[in-house]
């Protein structure tokens, strides 16, 4: 039985084939949801890539469409929500996955632009999508919001000051919204991925790379720090998203769920 049959789900940051957004969109569709994949569409190439992800889901008999959204632009978020309501009449699930890794690097060398983009994407974009979707969920009797907070939202990660600060903010936002909108039957949770081998995981690996080390060496070091003995993959996070979106987690709200293979900061 499909746990999300006929549910309508929006997933942000869903264009990258290695990303957690696309993996979650695919898993949500396989669970029966009608999925809206969003990501940047600043040019023809970006639009093509986003539509390709939706096509891949449709080719597997999933129900998916693509809508270009720059989450730093509130007007684009509002238009996306309007389009979804026009087509489906409701929104049951929101996975705020889009994030920016630009907030990584030596703290003293970080620029105002790095801080500003980190805030605009990781925090304000999440806030704005929640503000746009929550009134729809209230009107329709409830829903589930999942925010991607990263393990960086629970513990300090070296050379990632802006990223870490903004992900702590996402965890705080998650708890605040869970408290405020629980009476509207809206559950709000966050997933906190650890060492997940995505495109962003590779960026982190490059930051940790030492002289003479290959990326494969860094990945091996990252895997060795995980009690389960491996870096995670996007599907590991996607499985947690489907669980938090479904009625199987109907009494769970306000949690920051580590998806980190037992890494100490998540315990």
Secondary structure by P-SEA (a helix, b strand, c coil): ccccccbbbbbccccccccaaaaaaaaaaaaccbbbbbcccccaaaaaaaaaaaaaaaaacccbbbbbbccccaaaaaaaaaaaaaccccccbbbccccccccccccccccaaaaaaaaacccaaaaaaaaacaaaaaaaccbbbbbbccccccccccccaaaaaaaaaaaaaaaaaaaacccccbbbbbbbbcccccaaaaaaaaaaccccccaaaaaaaaaaaccccccccaaaaaaaaaaaacccccccccccccccccccccc
